[in-house]
């Protein structure tokens, strides 16, 4: 649901009634992951997607029905072996979809969802947990959790349930993760299990591009397209200018290693070193390869790569640390132009993030989608 937060937040501000269908679980080769959503307002306007087109029509109708009857429920869609043209996922996957009406008459549910949508639309970190399997009276109820542990809404059944869900949601939020979990109805090992979907809204991950060269300009555009907050850093003020990088969120004129020492990075940050100049690369990579970031790549020929590795060893970089370095940067696409090279680098970043191999899918026997459903069980009864 939070993937379409900006549009839904506008609907809330405009006072519209709507129903939102959210993917809560997937199996097999499903096209969208938990959290993906499609919403339909009372006028029949639709936004978002839950399947890339396979079952959109059926889900659209479910939303229209939910707006009429006010009932929250879960629907499963999968491939039909008997009739390939029946409603289902022709890719062979299975998705479970939570359909929730969000009407002005239901102030409790609408208020919590509205707060979650507003947080996501403004880039504020927050997580929302919704019950997707359990007693009918709890279906669709929601709890909004912020990083400091403050909450809005709740499940109203047992105080311990709210406390347990708050702890779990904060853990999901710290990791920027959207996933399902199972807990006991009373928040412990007592009672029947409940299934919840926890959706996390976190600020965009960072891409820091070191080296204000022509290849960097194309990579900045690609980084923005992939949803990164992109910073360009170069020690040379004549090259690091807004005119050369109009798509960058931030331009920093500073020695690369000095900037990296003082800026904030996390486990989602990607660092792209395009300077291929030893006086910049060595102190920068010496630091970068010791940081808990998602990706470190460096541009250069194979000869430059070998020379740079020797220089890094001389300043104490270990073989284990060197193994983290993606160099020469990017996938083997035969890229030549800055735009082609940007696609090559972006492809490697996505493969690294999703666990892909980077090989052609044609003739391969690897999965198309590498993200498996993540379900945690804490306190469910066997």
Secondary structure, DSSP 8 states (H G I E B T S, - for coil): -GGGHHHHHHHHHTT--EEEEEEEEEESS-SS-TT-EEEEETT--EEE-SSTTSSHHHHHHHHHHHHHH---EEEEEE--SS-TTSSS-TTS-EEEEEEEEE-TT-HHHHHHHHHHHHHHHTT--EEEEEEEES-GGGTT-EEEEETTS-EEE--SS-HHHHHHHHHHHHHHHHHT--EEEEEETTSSSSSSEEEEEEEEE----EEEEES-SHHHHHHHHHHHHTT-EEEEEES-TTTS-TTT-TT-SEEEES-HHHHHHHS---TT-EEEE----HHHHHHHHHHHTTS--SEEEE---HHHHHHHHHHHHHTT--HHHHTTEE-S-S--S---SHHHHHHHHHHHHHHHHHT---S-STT--S-S------EEEES---
